[in-house]
Amino acid sequence: MSIVSSQRGQAAGGELKAIRVRDFLERDKVTLDSPDSRLSMDDILMEGEFMHRELRPGLFLHGGNVVEERAFTVTSHLQPGLSCIFFVDGKVGLGIGDRHFEFRGGPRGAMEGVAIMSTTPEIFRRISRERQHVRHLVVSASPEWLQIEGLEAVHGEGLVAGLLKDHLGEHRWTLMPRLAELVRQVMTPTAFAPELRNLYLEGRAVEIVAETIAAATRTDRSRSAGGTLARQDLVRLRRAKDLIATHLAEPLSIDAIAREAGVCASGLQRLFRLGEGHSVFDYVRRIRLEHAHTALLSGETSVQEASELAGYASPANFATAFRRQFGLTPREVSGQCRAH
């Protein structure tokens, strides 16, 4: 969405704006609801930094780093296409057609990606339930872009063809460090001359779409490898992964995770083997290492602190596991940040 109300200058990744009630209501085919009956046309609903760019025909960036001042629901229309959605902070509900989706920022370093494909136009509802800080990025691609330019980007016609048929199909996964870094670069881009900024963002947006399609395909394959998870099993697996993501810095036992998921310990191991291709503790170890990798890239964490974030008492053992997973030592990754 691109609504300009009180523009307050230009920020690193987008425009600084205050969006009022009237800004929504003046748009064609947009409705606004709020539990606050005292709202006036000049009340601010959202304020902060907004990004909306068409990088090339059919490829868009949307996002923001904003404070939502109150609860509200906006209803509009969504055009067909692939949406690659990444929430860093905040919690928002989306309704697309008759489907409902929840998005929320995860613990630092454990960002989740969500891919949704809409093959036909649908009614779109965005639901914010309270005052909150929201940081998110959406890279969207039209079916035409996916069929023509997207094929070259992802090197796989079958991957794109499968997505184009999957109306309101939802794919969720925990971001690997490379994709998390691409999202960070788009949300906080390096200062460029205006004529170079779009080129910089376009390259990263294309790579984000390619990584998203590849991740969605890996998720589908892992679910079918060695067996198929029923819908209820997928719900249980999601509960377990949510618990892990929100308690990364705490000791986690198989029994505690299994209780949250609503299965026995052996059933939990089966879910992770079928759904993720790892044991529970292998999955936890991998996510903690990704958390540490992202923290090192941010430049705000020392190697010793990253070792503790990953749950390693021995820095040497941390360095060995880190290099095995990423092909670089923690100091090399920390050095990459200082070089930038």
Summary of the structure (lengths in Angstrom):
residues: 340
radius of gyration: 20.8
end to end distance: 32.2
largest distance: 60.0
contacts: 1067
relative contact order: 0.10
helix: 44%
strand: 27%
